[in-house]
Amino acid sequence: MRYIPLLFLLLIPIQATADVGDYYNWMGVSLGKDVMHLNNDEEHFNALTLSYGYFPKEKGFGAITYLEYADYEDQNKTGNLWTIGFEPIWKYKFFYVGLGLSLSDDYTSATGTKWNFSIPVGVRFDLKKDIFIDANIRHRSHGSKLGIRESRNNLGLNTLNLQLGVKFK
């Protein structure tokens, strides 16, 4: 499953063609930390994420595609994890929320499977005309609360991400 970074590179040109009307494309880099296990010395999840997307300037629908590389340790194993995700979002002024899917090359005790739903909730503020800062919480889960894959462990993975990015047309 080391092809996940290549999938990310393939999704960028597809998503770039969606730039119509009052939208802007952007790219950003973020650092993430699992906020559910901050006080537990036995578990940690640190992530570096490269994101690409298009957002409406004021309000409307857009999308986020991200590639995440994480260093994690849990009750069962320690390792590195590649994840790719695609999240359609709805944005209003500086706030956005979305619902998407993610695919990882392995699973942790927090997610339980390689395929997961992802829900980002965030805020984005412009620092300059083409530079922004973004803060979001992304929840990833396979949906056992919804009756999906109830037999798999699913604590969910909740990462707090801080992102610095650049806008371009």
N, C-alpha and C positions, 0 to 999 in steps of 0.2 A: 504493500500500500504506500510505498514511497513515491508514487505518482501524484500524490495530492498537490504538491507545489506546481506541477505541470497543469493540473486542472485549473488552478487559479490563473495562470498565465493565459489559458484558453478563454476563460470567462471575461477577462477585461475587454477584448475587442468586441465581444457580443454586447456587453453592457454599454460600451462607449457609443454604439449606434443609437442608443435610446435617448441621446441628448437632443431634445426638441423644446422649443418654446422658452419658458422662463426657468430653465434649470442650469445647474453648473455641475461639472465633474470635479472630483476631488480625490486626493490620495493622502493617506495618513499613516503614521506609525504610533502604536500605543503599547504601554506596559500594563499588564493586568495581574491581579492578585485575587485568589479565591477568598471571598469575604466571609464565607460560612465557617471556615476552619482556622481563622487567624489565631485563636487561642489554644489550638490543639497542636502540640509539638510532634505528634505522630503523622500528621498530614500537612502537605503544602502543595500549592499549585501556583507557579509563576509563569507568565506568558508574555511573549513578544508577538505583536500582531501587526501585519501589513494589511491595510484596508483600502478598497477602491469603491467608488460609488458615484451616484448622481442624486442630487437633492433639489427640490424646488427652492426658489429663492425665498419665498414667504411661507406658503402652505401648499400641501398636496402630497402626492405619492412619489416615492423614489425607491432606491435600492442600495444595499450594502453587500459587497462581496469581500470576504476576508480570508486570510491565510494566517494561521496561528501556530507558533512553535512553543511548546510548553515543557517545562521541567516539573515533574510531579513525583510525589511520594505519598503512598497511602498504606492501609493495613496490609494489602496483598503484594504490592510491588513498587519498584522505583523505576523511572524511565523518562523517556522523551516522547512527546505526542505531537503529531502533525494533525491539524484540523483545517478543513475548508468549510466555509459557510456562505449561504446566500439568504439574505433577509429583505423582503419587500418591507418598506417602512411608510409611515404616514408622519408628516412633519407639519407643525404649526409654529411659526415664528422661530423660536430657539429650541423647542421641545420636539422630540420624536419618539415613536414607539413602533415596533415591528413584530413580525412572526415569520420565522424561516426554518430552514433545515441545515444541519451540519453533519459532516462525515469525518470521522477520525480514523487514523491508521491502527488504533488500539482502543481499548476502553479502560476506564478506571473504576474503582468501587463507587465513585460519585455518579458516574453516568450509566454504567451497567451495559451499554451497547455502543457500537460504532456509529450508528445513525441516531441522531437526536433532534428534537425540536429546539429552536432557539428563540428567545424573546429578548430583544434589546430595548432598554428604556434609557434615554439620554437627553442631554442638553448640549448645545453647540453655540459658542460665542465667537464672533470675529474679533481678532486682535488687530489686524490690519485688513486692507481690502481683499487680499488673496490668502491670508493666513488665519487659521482658526484653532481654537482649543475645544476639545470635546471630552465630556465625562459621561460614562454610561455604565449601567449594570447589565450584564448579559446572563440570562438564565438558560442553561442547557439541560434537557431532560428527555428521556424516551417516552414519557407519558404514562407511567404505571397508575397514576391517580385517575387517568381517563380510561383505564381498563386495557391499556396496550402493554404487552410484555410484562404482565404482573409477576411472572416468575423470576424476573431479573432484579437485582438490587438497584435502587435508584434514589440516592440521596439528592441528586441534582447538583449541578455545578454552577455557582453564582460568582462571576468574576466582576470586580470593579476595574474599569479600564480608563486610563487617562491618555488622551491622544492629542498629538500636535499634527496639523495637516495643512495642505496647500490646495487652493482651488485653481482650476484651469478650465478653459472651454474645450 
